[in-house]
Amino acid sequence: MQLFIKKLILGSISRGGYLLGGIALLLTILPATANSQTALRLVIQPFQSEERTREIFQPLADYMQSLTGQEVKVITYPNFISYWTETQKPDSYDISFDTAHFIDYRNKNRDFTVLVKQPGSVSISLIVSEDAMVFEADELIGKKIATLGPPSIAAVRIDELFENPVRQPSVIEGNNSAKVMSLLLSGEVDAAMVPTPLVSAQMAGEGGVSMVLTTDSIPGMAVSVSPKLSAEIREQLVKGLLEADKTPEGKKMLSATKLNPFEKTSNQEYFGFSELLDEL
């Protein structure tokens, strides 16, 4: 491209000395050439605060940038309402790392494609203070339960547990899982609905909580991409993410994000989970 511009300017000069015209053309074209590769937007759902989300997943964005040669920016939202609003808009982002019901929604409505996933499955747990004598979810009717706001998977599971509209708990929304957990530990609520891995971490650390039940599992979080991403970039991401545990850069990323090695998957594995959004 630059060689073409140079020849064009020299040609203009030789045909009549239109130097100013050549320079003007150069200034018009070069900025567009330099900015032809815009940053790829990687969206992460707000199960942590925005600051914490960026801190955790910036190494993943940096690794994706090393794979594709394009800048990758982490996009965050303060809560699930704003996140869901943006999710429903076309062209809000290029790459998502998300849970099953959002993954399937994008597959169906935005023509996204799932590339890789975290191994195994994930679930949500209903917990109470360790000294609370609660053994069934029904015992919490009329009580305060903290959870992430709709349409998070935690909010979906609460809706499933309490189907009778006149026999409901008082749901207290937290902007992130840490806030939800703190509401329970401080005694401001009677129970909390949080991702099971966070419950396990709390019980292995400071403790103070007891598990009432764990919901049905869904496939692990997955990386999916917009149809606007080229086949070349998709291949670079798939290859690099699947082989992350075999390279120094990849191992560093997995360690920093505390992610497990990625595994192969497909849209079919997530098919139907967007129906959970209809329950809200």
N, C-alpha and C positions, 0 to 999 in steps of 0.2 A: 504493500500500500504506500509506504513512504517513498519507495523508488518511483512509483507511478506519479506521485505528487511532484517529486523533483524533476522528472522528465517533462511534466506538464508546465511547470514554471519556466524551465529552460527553453521550452518550445515557444512559450509566450514571449519571452525576451527576444529570441532570435527572429520572431515574426514581426516585431515592431516595438519591442521594449516595454511591453505592458507589465512592468515589474510590480507595480502596485496591485494590479489585478491578480497576479500570481500569489503575492504575499497574502492578500485578502482571502483567496481561496485556501491557502495553506492554513491560515488561522481558523477558518470555518471548519475544515475537515479534521485537523489534528485532534481537537478536544473530543470529538465524537469517537475517534479511533481509540484514544486513551481510555475512554469510559465505556467501551463496548461491553466489558464484562462487569455487570453489576453484582453486588453482594447477594449471595444466596441466603434466604431467611429460614432459620431453623427454629421452629416453635416448640415450646415445652409447656405442658399443662401446669397450672399453678398449685401443685400439691405442697410446694414450699414457697417461702416469700420470694419476691422478684430478685432481691439481692442474692439470696441463697441459691436460687435456681441458676442465675448467671454464674455464680461461683462454682457450682457443681458441674455444670454442663459446658462451660467454656472450653475445657480440654477436649470434649467431643467435637465442638465446632472447629477448634484448631486442627484436630486430626482430619476432619472432613475437608478442611481447607488444604491440607497437605496432600490429600488424595486427588482433589479436583483441580488445584491450582487457582481456585476462585475463593475470594473472601467469603466466610460464612459467619453470619451474625445470629446470636441467640436472641429470640424474641420472647418476651415474657408479658404476663398480665397479672394484675393485682388480685383477681378472684375469678371464679368459674363463670360468673355472669358475663363479664367483659370478654373472657376467653371464648365462650360459646357464641357471643354476638359476632366476634371476628371470624370464628370458624365457619359461620354460615355465609360469609361474604366470599365472592370469587376472588382468586388471586391475592389472598391475604399473606401467603407464605409459600415457600418452595419445598421445604422438608419438615416433616413432623416426627417427633418421638413421643408416642402416645399410647393410651390404653385402648382395649379392644373396641368399645362402643364408638369412640371417636374415629378410630382407624377405619372401621366398616362404613361409617357415615361418609367419610371422605372418598372411600373407594366407590361408593354408589352415587354420590352427589357431585363430586369434584373430579372424578376419574383419576384419583391417585392410585399408585401401585405400591404394595408392600414389598420391601427389599429384604430385610432381615429382622430377627426378633431376639429378645432375651429368652433364654431357655426356661422351660417349665411354664407354670401358670401363677397367677396372683389372685389374692382374695382380700376381703375386708373383714375386720373383726369388731364385734361389739364388746366393749370393755367397761369395767366399773372400778372404783377404788378397791384395793385389796381387802379392806375390812368390810365392804358392803356384802350383804347376804342376798345377792341376786343370782338366780339360776336360769330364768327364762326371760325372753324379751318382753312378754306380756306384763311382767312385773314393773316395767318402766312406763306403762301407760299413764299419762298425766305428769310424768317426771321430765326433767330437762336432759336432752341428749345433744351433745355437740357433734358437728360434722362439717365437712366441706360442703359448700353450697351446690345446688343443682346447676348443671346436670352432671356433676361428678359421679363416679361409680359408687361412692359412699352414700350419696343422697339417693341414688337409685335403690340401693339395698335397704335403706331405711323405709322407703316407700313400699318395698316388697314385704317387709316384716310387719308393717302396720297398715293393713289393707282396709280395715274398717274406718270410715271417715269420722265416726263419733268416738272412736277409741284410739286416740293418738297421743304420742308424747309431745312435749314442747321442744321443737327443734331449734337449737341455737347454732347459727352458722359461724364458722371460723374461716378466715381468708386462706389459711394454710394448715397443714397437718400439725406443725409445731404448736400453733395457737390452739387447735382443737385439743391436743394432748394437755396443754397447760391449763385449759379451762377445767379439765377433769382433775388434774393433780392439785389445783388450788381450791377445789370444792365448789366451784361456781356452777357446775352441772353434775348430774347424777350418773351420766354415762357418756361414752364417746364412740364414734364409728370411724375407724382409721385403718389404713392399709396394714395388713398383718405383719409385713416385715418391720414396720415401725414399732408395733406392739412387741415383737420378739426382741428388738433392740432395747426397748424400755425395760422389759422384764429381765434381760441379761445385764442391764446397767443399774440404774437407780431403783428400778422396781416400782412398787406402789400401786400396781394395777392387777386386775384379775380378769380373765377372759370369760365372757358369757357364751358367745358362739362365734363361729367363723362361717362366712357365706360360701356359696358355690364359687368355684374358681373360674377365671377366664384366662385366655392365652396371655402370655407375657407381653410387656410393652414392645412395640415394634417401630421401626423406621419406615416411613412411607414418603413417596415423592410425588410432586406435581407432574402432570403430563407435559409441562413446558420444559422439563429437564431433558436434555438430550440423552440418547442411548449411551453415548460415550461416558457421560457423567454418571449415569446409573450404574454402568459396569464398573467404573472406578470405585464407587461407593460400596457396591456389593462385595467386590474382591477385597478391598481394603478392610472393611468391617469384619468379614468372615475370617480374615487372616490376621486380625489385630493381635491375637494372643501369640503370634509367631514372629512378631517384629518388635524391636526395641521401642519404636514410636508408639505402636499399638499397645504394647504392654504398659507403657507409661500412662496412656489415656485410660485404659481399663482400671489401673490402680487409682488414678486421680478421681475418677467418677464413681468408683466402686461398682462398676458394671461387670457382669459376667461376660465371657466370650459370646459373641453373637452366633446365631445359627440360621440356617435357611428356613424360609417360610413362603407363604403365598397368600393372595387375597382370599382364597377359599377357606383358609384356617380361621379367618375373622368374619366370615360370612354370617349374617344374621344378628350379630351383636349390637348393631345400631338400633334394633327393636327395643333395647333397654331404654333408649331415649324416649320412646312412646309412653313409658310407664309414668313419666313425670308430668 
